């Protein structure tokens, strides 16, 4: 039987896709066996009249390693 764990992270990028990729890339530096990312919330940072970056709140699911 395997056991999964979920952590919540906040990430940003120039696009929503880049923000998700950054979340996985950074989380995978310390967490292994990432299986999915659930984006809960998306925010856009506006400067002047333009969106400059996107921030996401995401839940990252990974399978715990067996001893």
N, C-alpha and C positions, 0 to 999 in steps of 0.2 A: 504494500500500500504506500502511496506517495502522499506527501503533505505539502500544500502550497501556502505561501505567505503573500500578503499584499502590503505594499508601502505606498504612501502618497508623496508625490514630488511636484514641484513647480519648476517649469522650464520656459525658456523663451527662444524665439528665432525670428528671422525676417519673414517667414511664412508659417502657417499653422503646421504644415508638414515638417518643416525644419525644427519647430519647437518640439514635436513628438520625437523626431530623430535624436535631438539633443538630450531629451529625457532618457531615452534608452541608452544612448552612448555614455552619458555620465553615470547612470545607475549601474551599468554593466562593469564599471571600474571596481565596484565593491560587492556587487550582487551577481551571482551566476544563475544559469538556467532560467532566464527571463522567458516567459511564455506569452504574455499579452500586456497591452497597455489600454486602459480605459480612460478616455479624456472626459473629465467631468465638467470642466468649465473652460471657456475661452475668453480672453480679454485682449483688446487691441490698445496699444499705446499710440496716442495721436499727438503729433507735434505740428503746429500750424494747422494746415488743412489736410495733412497726409498721415496715414498709418505708417509708423516707423518700425514696429515690431509687434509680435503676438506673444502672449503669455498663456500657458495652459496649466491647469491643475489636473494631474493624471494619477491614476492608480496603476501601479506596476505589479504584476503577478509573477511570482517565480516559484519553482519547485525546490524544496529544501533537499540538500544532499544527504544521502544516508551515511551513517558512520562506518 
